[in-house]
Amino acid sequence: MKYPALVPGILRRRYKRFLADVELAGGELVVAHCPNTGSMRAVNVPGCRVWLAPSTNPARKLAWTWELIELPQPDGGVALASVHTGRANGIVEEALLAGRIPSLAGYAWLKREAKVDGARLDFRLDDPQRGTTFVEVKQVTLKERDGHGYFPDAVSERGTRHLETLARLAAEGQRAVLLFCVAHTGIDDVAPAAHLDPVYAETLRRVCQAGVEVLAYACDVERETQRPVAIGLGRSLPVSLQRELAASSPVD
C-alpha cells in the first residue's frame, strides 16, 4: 500500500482522541487528525518524529492525517509504527489478493465486511473446493517493556465479541481465523495482553482450543531517502498464547 507524499514533524501532544498537535519544519504547529480510537499505549510519545499525510479534500476540516511515528528502541535503533488503524484491513486485503499469506491463498472470492449473526467480520473468503473462511484483523502496535508485542492495548469488549463470533463459526464447521497485523517494526512476536484485558486473553486461549486459528504477520515499511513511501505485509510472526508480562516489567 503506497502512501501519499508524507511530511515529517514532531509530535507535541495527542488529545480528545482524534486530534494531535504536530510541529512541522520551521516551527509551524498544525493540528492533525489522529485515526485511532484506542489508547495508543506506547505509541503516543511526544517528542518523537511523526509522518503526516496531507489532505487533498478542500472541504475537510483538518488538512493533515497522522500516519506513522518513529520510536526509539533499546538497541539504539528506531522502529516505525502505524497509528492509522484504518490502514490494517487494506494492508491485509492487498496481501490476500496477492497470495502473500500462504494459508489463506487460493480462494476464488473475497468479500469485505462480512455479516455474521449480527456481527461484522473483516473478510469472507470463498472457493468451490476450499469452502468458506472468515478472517478478523486486529492491528498490533503495543510493545511492552519486556520487548514483546501484545494485543489489545486496553480493554476491548468488541474484540472479545469478535472472538466469540469466530468460535461459533468454528463450532459450525467453518474455518475461522484471527489475523494480527503487526504494524510496529520493532515487534517480533505477539501475545494476548492479559495484564490489560484478562477477559480477552482467556477468551482467545479458549477459542483457539475450539478451533479458531491465529496468525500474525509483520508490516514492512519501504523508505526512499528516509521518507516512508509504502507499507505492506511481510514475514509471519510467532504467537504465544501463554506468555504474560513479567512482574519485573512495570507498566504505566
FENDA-V15443 format. One record per residue. N is the residue number from 1. SS is DSSP state (H for helix, E for strand, L for the rest). PHI is phi in whole degrees, -180 to 180 (* if undefined). BURIAL is + if it has 24 or more other ideal C-beta (glycine too) atoms within 12 Angstrom, else -. Layout:
N;SS;PHI;BURIAL
N;SS;PHI;BURIAL
//
This chain:
1;L;*;+
2;E;-86;-
3;L;-91;+
4;L;-68;-
5;L;-67;-
6;E;-77;+
7;E;-118;+
8;E;-81;+
9;E;-162;+
10;E;-114;+
11;E;-70;+
12;E;-102;+
13;E;-170;-
14;E;-114;+
15;E;-153;-
16;L;51;-
17;L;66;-
18;L;-108;-
19;E;-124;+
20;E;-144;+
21;E;-89;+
22;E;-129;+
23;E;-95;+
24;E;-86;+
25;L;-58;-
26;L;91;-
27;L;94;-
28;L;-68;-
29;E;-102;-
30;E;-121;+
31;E;-103;+
32;E;-111;+
33;E;-74;+
34;E;-104;+
35;L;-85;+
36;L;-153;+
37;L;-91;-
38;L;-84;+
39;L;-74;+
40;L;56;+
41;L;-55;+
42;L;76;+
43;L;-119;+
44;L;-99;+
45;L;-124;+
46;L;-56;-
47;L;98;-
48;L;-86;+
49;E;-76;+
50;E;-124;+
51;E;-123;+
52;E;-112;+
53;E;-102;+
54;E;-76;+
55;L;-86;-
56;L;-103;-
57;L;-98;-
58;L;-66;-
59;L;-87;-
60;L;-75;-
61;L;-69;-
62;L;-105;+
63;L;-85;-
64;E;-133;+
65;E;-125;+
66;E;-77;+
67;E;-105;+
68;E;-137;+
69;E;-134;+
70;E;-98;+
71;E;-119;+
72;E;-65;-
73;L;-112;-
74;L;-58;-
75;L;-85;-
76;L;94;-
77;L;-85;-
78;E;-131;-
79;E;-106;+
80;E;-104;+
81;E;-127;+
82;E;-86;+
83;L;-94;+
84;L;-87;+
85;L;-65;+
86;L;-70;+
87;H;-80;+
88;H;-58;+
89;H;-64;+
90;H;-65;+
91;H;-63;+
92;H;-69;+
93;H;-60;+
94;H;-59;+
95;H;-68;+
96;H;-63;+
97;H;-66;+
98;H;-88;-
99;L;73;-
100;L;-89;+
101;L;-114;+
102;H;-51;-
103;H;-74;-
104;H;-118;+
105;L;-90;-
106;L;94;-
107;L;-81;+
108;L;-80;-
109;E;-133;-
110;E;-129;+
111;E;-126;-
112;E;-88;-
113;E;56;-
114;E;-84;+
115;E;-84;-
116;E;-140;+
117;L;50;-
118;L;82;-
119;E;-102;+
120;E;-133;-
121;E;-104;+
122;E;-70;+
123;E;-141;+
124;E;-124;+
125;E;-110;+
126;E;-131;-
127;E;-157;-
128;L;-58;-
129;L;-91;-
130;L;-91;-
131;E;83;-
132;E;-115;+
133;E;-131;+
134;E;-106;+
135;E;-129;+
136;E;-112;+
137;E;-106;+
138;E;-129;+
139;E;-84;+
140;E;-114;+
141;L;-134;+
142;E;-85;+
143;E;-111;+
144;L;-84;+
145;L;-71;-
146;L;-85;+
147;L;90;-
148;L;-105;+
149;E;-94;+
150;E;-139;+
151;E;-144;+
152;L;-85;+
153;L;-97;+
154;L;-167;+
155;L;-58;-
156;L;-130;+
157;H;-66;-
158;H;-64;-
159;H;-62;+
160;H;-65;+
161;H;-62;-
162;H;-62;+
163;H;-63;+
164;H;-64;+
165;H;-64;+
166;H;-61;+
167;H;-65;+
168;H;-63;+
169;H;-64;+
170;H;-62;+
171;H;-65;-
172;L;-85;-
173;L;94;-
174;L;-83;+
175;E;-86;+
176;E;-129;+
177;E;-132;+
178;E;-102;+
179;E;-119;+
180;E;-86;+
181;E;-94;+
182;E;-88;+
183;L;-97;+
184;E;-142;+
185;L;-71;+
186;L;-96;+
187;L;-102;+
188;L;-115;+
189;E;-161;+
190;E;-136;+
191;E;-143;+
192;E;-68;+
193;L;-85;+
194;L;-64;+
195;L;-74;+
196;L;-110;+
197;L;-143;+
198;H;-62;-
199;H;-67;-
200;H;-61;+
201;H;-60;+
202;H;-67;-
203;H;-65;+
204;H;-62;+
205;H;-62;+
206;H;-68;-
207;H;-70;+
208;H;-65;+
209;H;-67;-
210;L;-89;-
211;L;115;-
212;L;-74;+
213;E;-89;+
214;E;-125;+
215;E;-123;+
216;E;-140;+
217;E;-134;+
218;E;-80;+
219;E;-97;+
220;E;-104;+
221;E;-109;+
222;E;-90;-
223;E;-121;-
224;E;-132;-
225;L;49;-
226;L;76;-
227;E;-86;-
228;E;-64;+
229;E;-121;-
230;E;-160;+
231;E;-137;+
232;E;-156;+
233;E;-75;+
234;E;-117;+
235;E;-79;-
236;E;-75;+
237;L;-121;+
238;E;-74;-
239;E;-119;+
240;E;-112;+
241;L;-79;+
242;L;-102;-
243;L;-67;+
244;L;-129;+
245;L;-61;+
246;L;-65;-
247;L;-62;-
248;L;-79;-
249;L;-110;-
250;L;-63;-
251;L;-114;-
252;L;-72;-
//
